[in-house]
């Protein structure tokens, strides 16, 4: 095939198609005009400051109940979740060995009391010279002294022998020494009786400790012992918690330190009870600030008679304070969060001026503006997604704007 002829035919075809093609009119882009927006004024408002924070519930009291004596657990009267009263028996440890030791120590004490001439452990020795052993030693000394005096009288008259006098004098000196020694022994015995009493009291305590009782009214958080288990002293048996009232521990920014005082009422919101509000009072304020978080801990005491609020659960607290400030506010929907900053759109002569703003507290449907706006400014409320600096707008009802993204507070 001739290449030049093919090329000529192709060119001719293109010319014929171009001549047959009709021209299509180009529709000019029409200007959509000003964006219809709703508007609101920046207003000055006096507000009562409210401190809001989230925290965690803690029990009012929590105690790990441990065994105080060694022994086999022969009875457990409680289990997880049980309510107990103060002094209620929780568990019992076999007391057979403790009873034997108690009987032995009571016998030792009675033996020492009898030596002192006392009838029971509450009696006291008023005069050590009136104890039986001292009285007997005193009698022996008196008899030896009388014999010595008679022997000396006879020797002075030349009737008695000197040997007899020396013998009776030695016996008298020995009896006197024995008397002094007996008084010391009696004093030591009195001290020994006091020691036996202390040992006996300790043993009685150990016997009482075989019965494990609740130190306060509360709920059983955890049971760690079973019947038949051998428990040694300090072995944890169970954990008891008191949850009425219950503590709510929250962290407050340090700048709000002057606003929080003990006695203030706190409104408590809990996810588990979305339709209820609980009330408590601030009762503890930490004296120090956490250097890493720049916050300090505050505790609220919340009545919990039905134990509905559980330790470890999450809650939100609102604390109205006595601080009142005058602030600038706009409707919450007039602020848009864009690329890491909060923006408000001020309307100047029908043109938008987008400004970065710094937010404060949320006040119902309004929000505090701490920087970026002034009283009297007019701001657009929507549609914020279509607005930016230089956008022409007109204030009116227009099409209802879609809700703006939630600003970062």
Secondary structure, DSSP 4 states (H G I P E B T S, - for coil): --HHHHHHHHHHHHHHHHHHPPPPPPPPPPP--SEEEEEEE-EEEEEEEEEEEEEEEEEEEEEEEE-SS-EEEEEE---TT-EE-TT-EEEEE--HHHHHHHHHHHHHHHHHHHHHT-SSTT---S-GGGSHHHHHHHHHHHHHHHHHHHHHHHHHTT-S-HHHHHHHHHHHHHHHHHHHHHHHHHHHHHHHHHHHHHHHHHHHHHHHHTEEE-SSSEEEEEE---TT-EE-TT-EEEEEEEEEEEEEEEEEEGGGGGG--TT-EEEEEETTEEEEEEEEEEEEE-SS-BTTTTEEEEEEEE--TT--S-TT-EEEEEEEEEEEEEEEEEEGGGEEEETTEEEEEEEETTEEEEEEEEEEEEETTEEEEEES--TT-EEEEE-GGG--TT-BEEES--SPPPPPPPPP-
